């Protein structure tokens, strides 16, 4: 038995949308991660089991190869590759589910067709400060992942029996990846109640872990060695660390989407480091990933310096400018707060 966190009126309204809808689209954020793909495909399999034959998953751009074993990925449409087809699917939809993002800007070029669509829209998410752009907003930041939210949503509709092994694998993958294999934001006992139910449905959680974390390319391993030896800068006096990589450096190691996944967590294994930032040059902007342990609010740092946000211990942001300027921005931030006194930092913001 799990707590009824989602408000009943939201459950009932979304359930009616599902009952009456014939054409469904599920969208998730740019650079989809495990929770984005897991929650989207978990809901996809559920809707199919419910008898809905016209269900599409659309993502803004490509996602890491280590997620492409997940059941249903062959049916995912990548907007960047098929923009006209994607927009037609959105235009034809009766219901659009928006998963794992709290603001239309997080789906970038998909935002315009989604917002213009007359379809009924349902947001299922766990990030702070959701923008009101959907008919139903289920946003609960205290929940560990959007995949957990999808599980709770299905159960609250009284439709647990429609979760098959495929859906269970998707949901577990999202829960596992968004908690760092249950190493942060994962102390709530009900998470493990849910995992128990997913195991009963036939998932092999150990195999899922290996598929996500032990199938990297040779290039990724060599890049990781380079990052640790050459690129990691530790600020011992600030209990912080930074890794920054240019596109030229990435290309030296035959970079593929997802090859830098988890790099931001590496410095947190150093004793005394409680805050880590990974800065990666992309084609048109600088991507920022932030992680912390304990009470350090990396989401506050992301909001102040990198136009971002997220969870206290796992956040993201972006910077428009050069890689060198992004590094300077990070170092500026380190001079303006004491990681042992987060209250002063929040007041400064």
Buried (B, 14 or more C-beta within 10 A) or exposed (E): EBEEBBBEEBBEBBBEBBEEBEBBBBBBBBBBBBBBBBBBBBBBBBBBBBEBEBBBBBBBBBBBBBBBBBBBBEEBBBBBEEBEEBBEBBBBBBBBBBBBBBBBEBBBBBBEBBEEBEBBBBBBBBBBEBBEBBBBBBBBBEBBBBBBBBBBBBBBBEBEEBBBBBBBBBBBBBBBBBBBBBEBBBEBEBBEEBBEBBEEBEBEBEEBBEBBBEEBBEBBEEBBEBBEEEBBBBBEEBBBBBBBBBEEBBEBBEBBBBBBBBBBBBBBEBEEBBBBBBBBBEEEEBBBBBBBBEEBBBBBBBBBBBEBBBBBBBBBBBBEEEBEEBBEBBBEBBEEBEBEEBEEBEEEE
